[in-house]
Amino acid sequence: MKNNNVSFRAEIIEKGNTDFIFLYRRASGVTELIHSQPMPECYDELDDWLSQLPPKARFAVYYAVQENIRSLGITLRLAEIIYRNSKVKQS
């Protein structure tokens, strides 16, 4: 009997000046790295790669990209606050 209880997890990690996508599959209690690659330079390349993945894996990558964008937004907001506060202290 085939076990369909397979899940996927993706994460985006910055190494140097490049972001990498790591895609993991978990089945029968075992997690394995099934794919890693540099983040594509454009959305067309990302879409091409995503179209080759099963739906659950595709969703995991979408979620990781969303989380990465959210994290970048938070970092930018913090940088703006720090910049504004440093200008006030210099005045």
C-alpha distances in whole Angstrom, upper triangle without the diagonal:
4,7,9,12,14,18,21,24,28,31,34,37,40,41,45,46,42,39,36,32,29,26,23,19,18,14,13,17,18,20,22,24,23,26,30,33,37,37,38,41,41,39,38,37,35,33,33,31,29,28,26,24,21,22,21,22,25,26,26,29,31,31,32,34,36,36,38,40,41,41,44,46,46,48,50,51,52,54,56,57,58,60,61,62,64,66,67,68,70,72
4,6,9,11,15,17,21,24,27,31,33,37,38,41,42,38,35,32,29,26,22,20,16,15,11,11,15,16,18,19,21,20,23,27,29,33,33,34,38,37,35,35,33,31,30,29,27,25,24,22,20,17,18,17,19,22,22,22,25,27,27,28,31,32,32,34,37,37,38,40,42,43,44,46,48,48,50,52,53,54,56,58,59,60,63,64,65,66,69
4,6,8,11,15,18,21,25,28,30,34,35,39,40,36,33,30,26,24,20,17,13,12,8,8,12,13,15,16,19,18,21,25,28,31,31,32,36,36,33,34,32,29,29,28,26,24,24,22,19,16,17,15,17,20,20,20,23,25,24,25,28,29,29,31,34,34,35,38,39,40,41,43,45,45,47,49,50,51,53,55,56,57,59,61,61,63,66
4,6,9,12,16,19,23,26,28,32,34,37,38,34,31,28,24,22,18,16,12,11,8,10,12,14,15,16,18,17,20,23,26,29,29,30,33,33,30,30,29,26,25,25,23,21,21,19,16,13,13,12,14,17,17,17,20,21,21,23,25,26,27,29,31,31,32,35,36,37,38,41,42,43,45,47,48,49,51,52,53,55,57,58,59,61,63
4,7,10,14,17,20,24,26,30,32,35,36,33,29,26,23,20,17,14,11,8,6,7,10,11,12,14,17,16,19,22,25,28,28,29,33,32,30,31,29,26,26,26,23,21,22,20,17,14,14,11,13,16,16,15,18,20,19,21,24,24,24,27,29,29,30,33,34,34,36,38,39,40,42,44,45,46,48,50,50,52,54,55,56,58,60
4,7,10,14,17,21,23,27,28,32,33,29,26,23,19,17,13,10,7,6,5,8,9,10,10,11,13,13,15,18,21,24,24,26,29,29,27,27,26,23,23,23,20,18,19,17,14,11,12,9,10,13,13,12,15,17,17,18,21,22,22,24,26,27,27,30,32,32,33,36,37,38,40,42,43,44,46,47,48,50,52,53,54,56,58
4,7,10,14,17,20,24,25,29,30,26,23,20,17,14,11,8,6,5,7,10,10,10,9,11,12,12,14,17,19,22,21,23,27,27,24,25,24,21,21,21,19,16,18,17,13,11,11,7,8,11,10,9,12,14,13,14,17,18,18,20,23,23,24,26,28,28,30,32,33,34,36,38,39,40,42,44,44,46,48,49,50,52,54
4,7,10,14,16,20,22,26,26,23,19,16,13,10,7,6,5,6,9,12,12,11,9,10,10,10,11,13,16,18,18,20,23,23,21,22,21,17,18,19,16,13,15,15,11,10,10,6,5,9,8,6,9,11,11,11,14,16,15,17,20,20,21,23,25,26,27,29,31,31,33,35,36,37,39,41,42,43,45,47,48,49,51
4,7,10,13,17,19,22,23,20,16,14,10,8,6,5,7,8,12,15,14,13,9,10,9,10,11,12,14,16,16,18,21,22,20,22,20,17,18,19,16,14,17,16,13,12,12,9,7,10,9,5,7,10,9,8,12,13,12,14,17,17,17,20,22,22,23,26,27,28,29,32,33,33,35,37,38,39,42,43,44,46,48
4,7,10,13,16,19,19,16,13,10,7,5,4,6,9,11,15,18,17,15,12,11,9,10,9,9,11,13,12,15,18,18,17,19,17,14,15,17,14,12,15,15,12,13,13,11,8,9,9,5,5,9,8,6,9,11,10,11,14,15,15,17,19,20,21,23,25,26,27,29,31,31,33,35,36,37,39,41,42,43,45
4,6,10,12,16,16,14,10,8,6,5,7,9,12,14,18,21,19,17,14,13,11,12,11,10,11,12,11,14,17,18,17,20,18,14,17,18,15,14,18,18,15,17,16,14,12,12,12,8,7,10,9,5,8,10,9,9,12,13,12,14,17,18,18,20,22,22,24,26,27,28,29,32,33,33,36,38,38,40,42
4,7,10,13,13,10,6,5,5,6,9,12,15,18,21,24,23,21,17,16,13,14,12,10,10,9,8,12,14,15,15,18,16,13,16,18,15,15,18,19,17,19,19,17,14,14,14,11,9,11,10,6,7,10,9,7,10,12,11,12,15,16,15,18,20,21,21,24,25,26,27,30,31,31,33,35,36,37,40
4,6,10,10,8,6,5,7,8,11,13,17,19,23,26,24,22,18,17,14,16,13,10,11,9,9,13,15,17,18,21,18,16,19,21,18,18,22,22,20,22,22,20,17,17,18,14,12,14,14,10,11,13,11,9,12,14,12,12,16,16,15,18,20,20,20,23,25,24,26,29,30,30,32,34,34,35,38
4,6,7,6,4,6,9,11,14,17,21,23,27,30,27,25,21,20,17,18,16,12,12,9,10,13,14,17,18,21,19,17,20,22,19,20,24,24,22,25,25,24,20,20,20,18,15,17,17,13,13,15,13,10,13,15,12,12,16,16,14,16,19,19,18,21,23,23,24,27,28,27,30,32,32,33,36
4,6,5,6,7,11,12,16,18,22,24,28,30,28,26,22,20,17,19,16,12,11,9,11,14,15,18,20,22,20,19,22,23,21,22,25,25,24,26,27,26,22,22,23,20,18,20,20,16,16,19,17,14,17,19,16,15,19,20,17,19,22,22,21,24,26,25,26,29,30,29,32,34,34,34,38
4,6,8,10,14,15,19,22,25,28,31,34,32,29,26,24,21,22,19,16,14,11,13,15,16,19,21,24,21,20,24,25,23,24,28,27,27,30,30,29,26,25,26,24,21,23,23,19,18,21,19,16,18,20,17,16,20,20,17,19,22,21,20,23,25,24,24,28,29,27,30,33,32,32,36
4,7,10,14,16,20,23,26,29,33,36,34,31,27,26,22,23,20,16,14,10,11,13,13,16,18,21,19,18,22,23,21,23,26,26,26,29,29,29,25,25,25,23,20,21,22,18,17,19,19,15,16,19,16,14,18,19,16,17,21,20,19,21,24,23,23,26,28,27,28,31,32,31,34
4,6,10,13,16,19,23,26,29,33,31,28,25,23,19,20,16,13,10,7,7,10,10,13,16,18,16,15,19,20,18,19,23,23,22,25,26,25,22,21,22,20,17,18,19,16,14,17,17,13,15,18,16,14,18,19,17,18,22,22,20,23,26,25,25,29,30,29,31,34,34,34,37
4,7,10,13,16,20,23,26,30,28,26,22,20,17,17,14,11,9,6,5,9,10,13,14,17,14,13,17,18,16,16,20,20,20,22,23,22,18,18,19,16,13,15,15,12,11,14,13,10,12,15,13,12,16,17,16,17,20,21,20,23,25,25,25,28,30,30,31,34,35,35,38
4,6,10,13,17,20,23,26,25,22,19,16,13,13,10,7,6,4,5,9,11,14,15,17,14,12,16,16,14,15,18,18,17,20,20,19,16,16,17,14,11,14,15,11,11,14,14,11,14,17,15,15,18,20,19,20,23,24,23,26,28,28,29,32,33,33,35,38,38,39,41
4,6,10,13,16,20,23,22,20,16,14,11,11,8,5,5,6,6,9,12,14,14,16,13,11,14,15,11,12,15,15,13,16,17,16,12,12,13,11,8,11,12,8,9,13,12,11,13,16,15,16,19,20,20,21,24,25,25,28,30,30,31,33,35,35,37,39,40,41,43
4,7,10,13,17,20,19,16,12,10,7,8,6,4,7,9,10,13,16,17,17,19,16,13,16,17,13,13,16,15,13,15,16,15,11,12,13,10,9,12,12,10,11,15,14,13,16,18,17,18,21,22,22,24,27,27,27,30,32,32,33,36,37,37,39,42,42,43,46
4,7,10,13,17,16,14,10,9,6,6,5,6,9,12,12,14,18,19,18,19,16,14,15,16,12,11,14,13,10,12,13,11,8,10,11,8,7,11,12,10,12,15,15,14,17,19,19,20,23,24,24,26,29,29,30,32,34,34,36,38,39,40,42,44,45,46,48
4,7,10,13,12,10,7,5,4,5,7,9,12,15,16,18,22,22,21,23,20,17,19,19,15,14,17,15,12,13,14,11,9,12,12,9,10,14,13,12,15,17,16,17,20,21,21,23,25,26,26,29,31,31,32,35,36,36,38,40,41,42,44,46,47,48,51
4,7,10,10,8,6,5,7,6,9,12,15,18,19,21,24,25,23,24,22,19,20,20,17,15,17,15,12,11,13,10,8,12,13,10,12,15,15,14,17,19,19,20,23,24,24,26,28,29,29,32,34,34,35,38,39,39,41,44,44,45,48,49,50,51,54
4,7,6,5,4,6,9,10,13,15,19,22,22,24,28,28,27,28,26,23,23,24,20,19,20,19,15,14,15,11,11,14,14,12,15,17,17,16,20,21,20,22,25,25,25,28,30,30,31,34,35,35,37,39,40,41,43,45,45,46,49,50,51,53,55
4,5,5,7,9,12,12,15,18,22,25,25,27,31,31,29,30,28,25,25,26,22,21,22,20,16,15,16,13,13,17,17,15,18,20,20,20,23,24,24,25,28,29,29,31,33,34,35,37,39,39,41,43,44,44,47,49,49,50,53,54,55,56,59
4,6,8,11,14,15,19,22,25,28,29,31,35,35,33,34,32,29,29,29,26,24,26,23,20,18,19,16,16,20,20,18,21,24,23,23,26,28,27,28,31,32,31,34,36,36,37,40,41,41,43,46,46,47,49,51,51,53,55,56,57,59,61
4,7,10,13,15,18,21,24,27,28,30,34,35,33,34,32,29,30,30,27,25,27,25,21,20,20,17,17,21,20,18,21,23,22,22,25,26,25,27,30,30,29,32,34,34,35,38,39,39,41,43,44,44,47,49,49,50,53,54,54,56,58
4,6,10,12,15,18,21,25,25,28,32,33,31,32,30,27,28,28,24,23,25,23,20,19,20,17,16,20,20,17,19,22,21,21,24,26,24,25,29,29,29,31,34,33,34,37,38,38,40,42,43,43,46,48,48,49,52,53,53,55,58
4,7,9,12,14,18,21,22,24,28,29,28,29,27,24,25,25,22,20,23,21,17,17,18,15,13,17,17,14,16,19,18,17,20,22,21,22,25,26,25,28,30,30,30,33,35,35,36,39,40,40,42,44,45,45,48,50,50,52,54
4,6,9,11,15,18,20,22,26,27,26,27,24,22,23,23,19,19,21,19,16,16,18,15,13,16,17,14,15,19,19,17,20,22,21,22,25,26,25,27,30,30,30,33,35,35,36,39,40,40,42,45,45,46,48,50,50,52,54
4,6,8,11,15,16,19,22,24,23,24,21,19,21,20,17,16,19,17,14,15,17,15,12,15,16,13,13,17,17,15,18,20,20,19,23,24,23,25,28,28,28,31,33,33,34,37,38,38,39,42,43,43,46,48,48,49,52
4,7,11,14,15,17,21,22,22,22,19,17,18,18,14,14,16,14,11,13,15,14,10,13,15,13,13,16,17,16,18,21,20,20,23,25,25,26,29,30,30,32,34,35,35,38,40,40,41,44,45,45,47,49,50,51,54
4,7,10,12,14,17,19,18,19,16,14,16,15,11,12,15,12,11,13,15,14,11,12,15,13,11,15,16,14,15,19,19,18,21,23,23,23,27,28,27,29,32,32,33,35,37,37,39,41,42,43,45,47,48,49,51
4,7,9,11,15,17,17,18,15,13,16,15,12,13,16,14,13,16,18,17,13,14,16,13,11,15,16,13,14,18,18,16,19,21,20,21,24,25,25,27,29,30,30,33,35,34,35,38,40,40,42,44,45,45,48
4,6,8,11,14,15,15,12,11,14,14,10,12,15,14,14,17,19,18,15,15,17,15,12,15,17,14,14,17,18,16,18,21,20,20,23,25,24,25,28,29,29,31,34,33,34,37,38,38,40,43,43,44,46
4,6,9,11,13,14,11,10,14,14,12,14,17,16,16,20,21,20,17,16,18,16,13,15,17,14,13,17,17,14,16,19,18,17,21,23,21,22,26,26,26,28,31,31,31,34,35,35,37,40,40,41,43
4,6,9,10,12,9,8,12,12,10,12,15,16,15,19,19,19,16,14,16,15,11,12,14,11,10,13,14,11,13,16,16,15,18,20,19,20,23,24,24,26,29,29,29,32,34,34,35,38,39,39,41
4,6,7,8,6,6,9,10,9,11,14,14,15,19,19,20,17,15,17,16,12,13,16,14,12,15,16,14,15,18,18,17,20,22,22,22,25,26,26,28,30,31,31,33,35,35,37,39,41,41,43
4,7,9,7,8,11,12,12,14,16,18,19,22,22,23,20,18,20,19,15,16,18,16,13,16,18,15,15,19,19,17,19,22,21,21,24,26,25,26,29,30,29,32,34,34,35,38,39,39,41
4,5,6,7,9,10,11,13,15,16,18,21,21,22,20,17,18,19,15,15,17,16,13,15,18,15,14,18,19,17,19,22,22,21,24,26,25,26,30,30,30,32,35,35,36,38,40,40,42
4,5,5,6,8,10,10,12,14,15,18,18,19,17,14,15,16,13,12,15,15,11,13,16,15,14,17,19,17,19,22,22,22,24,27,26,27,30,31,31,33,35,36,37,39,41,41,43
4,5,5,6,9,10,11,13,15,18,18,20,18,15,17,18,15,14,18,17,14,17,20,18,17,21,22,21,22,26,26,25,28,30,30,31,34,35,35,37,39,40,40,43,45,45,46
4,5,5,6,9,10,11,13,17,17,19,16,14,17,17,14,14,17,16,14,17,19,18,18,21,22,21,23,26,26,26,29,31,30,31,34,35,35,37,40,40,41,43,45,45,47
4,5,5,6,9,10,11,14,15,16,13,11,13,13,10,10,14,13,10,13,16,14,15,18,19,19,20,23,23,24,26,28,28,30,32,33,33,36,38,38,39,42,43,44,46
4,5,5,6,9,10,13,13,15,13,10,12,14,11,10,14,14,12,14,17,17,17,20,21,21,22,25,26,26,28,31,31,32,34,36,36,38,40,41,42,44,46,46,48
4,6,5,7,10,13,14,16,14,11,14,16,13,13,17,17,15,18,21,20,20,23,24,24,26,28,29,29,32,34,34,35,38,39,39,41,43,44,45,47,49,49,51
4,5,6,7,11,12,14,11,9,13,13,10,12,15,15,14,17,19,18,19,22,23,23,25,27,28,28,31,33,33,34,37,38,38,40,42,43,44,47,48,49,51
4,5,5,8,9,11,8,6,9,10,8,9,12,13,12,14,17,17,17,20,22,22,24,26,27,27,30,32,32,34,36,37,38,40,42,42,44,46,47,48,50
4,6,8,9,12,10,8,11,13,11,12,15,16,15,17,20,20,21,23,25,25,27,29,30,31,33,35,35,37,39,40,41,43,45,46,47,49,51,51,53
4,7,9,12,10,9,12,14,12,14,17,17,17,19,22,22,23,25,27,27,29,31,32,33,35,37,37,39,41,42,43,45,47,47,49,51,52,53,55
4,6,8,6,6,9,10,10,11,14,15,15,17,19,20,21,23,25,25,27,29,30,31,34,35,36,38,40,41,42,44,45,46,48,50,51,52,54
4,6,5,6,9,10,11,12,14,16,17,18,20,21,23,24,26,27,29,31,32,33,35,36,38,39,41,42,43,45,47,48,50,52,53,54,56
4,5,5,6,9,10,10,12,14,15,16,18,20,21,22,24,26,27,29,30,32,33,35,36,38,39,41,42,44,45,47,48,50,51,53,54
4,5,5,6,9,10,11,13,14,15,17,19,20,21,23,25,26,27,29,30,32,33,35,36,38,39,41,42,44,45,47,48,50,51,53
4,5,5,6,9,10,11,13,14,15,17,19,20,21,23,25,26,27,29,31,32,33,35,36,38,39,41,42,43,45,47,48,50,52
4,5,5,6,9,10,11,12,14,15,17,18,20,21,23,25,26,27,29,30,32,33,35,36,37,39,41,42,44,45,47,48,50
4,5,5,6,9,10,10,12,14,15,16,18,20,21,23,24,26,27,29,30,32,33,35,36,38,39,41,42,44,45,47,48
4,5,5,6,9,10,11,12,14,15,16,18,20,21,23,24,26,27,29,30,32,33,35,36,38,39,41,42,43,45,47
4,5,5,6,9,10,10,12,14,15,16,18,20,21,22,24,26,27,29,30,31,33,35,36,37,39,41,42,43,45
4,6,5,6,9,10,11,12,14,15,17,19,20,21,23,25,26,27,29,30,32,33,35,36,38,39,41,42,44
4,5,5,6,9,10,10,12,14,15,17,18,20,21,23,24,26,27,29,30,32,33,35,36,38,39,41,43
4,5,5,6,9,10,10,12,14,15,16,18,20,21,22,24,26,27,28,30,32,33,35,36,37,39,41
4,5,5,6,9,10,11,12,14,15,16,18,20,21,23,25,26,27,29,30,31,33,35,36,37,39
4,5,5,6,9,10,11,12,14,15,17,19,20,21,23,24,26,27,29,30,32,33,35,36,38
4,5,5,6,9,10,11,12,14,15,17,18,20,21,23,24,26,27,29,30,32,33,35,37
4,5,5,6,9,10,10,12,14,15,16,18,20,21,22,24,26,27,29,30,32,33,35
4,5,5,6,9,10,11,12,14,15,17,19,20,21,23,24,26,27,29,30,32,33
4,5,5,6,9,10,11,12,14,15,17,19,20,21,23,24,26,27,29,31,32
4,5,5,6,9,10,11,12,14,15,17,18,20,21,23,24,26,27,29,31
4,5,5,6,9,10,10,12,14,15,16,18,20,21,23,24,26,27,29
4,5,5,6,9,10,11,12,14,15,17,18,20,21,23,25,26,28
4,5,5,6,9,10,11,12,14,15,17,18,20,21,23,24,26
4,5,5,6,9,10,11,12,14,15,16,18,20,21,23,25
4,5,5,6,9,10,10,12,14,15,17,18,20,21,23
4,5,5,6,9,10,11,12,14,15,17,19,20,22
4,5,5,6,9,10,11,12,14,15,17,18,20
4,5,5,6,9,10,10,12,14,15,17,19
4,5,5,6,9,10,11,12,14,15,17
4,5,5,6,9,10,11,12,14,16
4,6,5,6,9,10,11,12,15
4,5,5,6,9,10,11,13
4,5,5,6,9,10,11
4,5,5,6,9,10
4,5,5,6,9
4,5,5,6
4,5,5
4,6
4
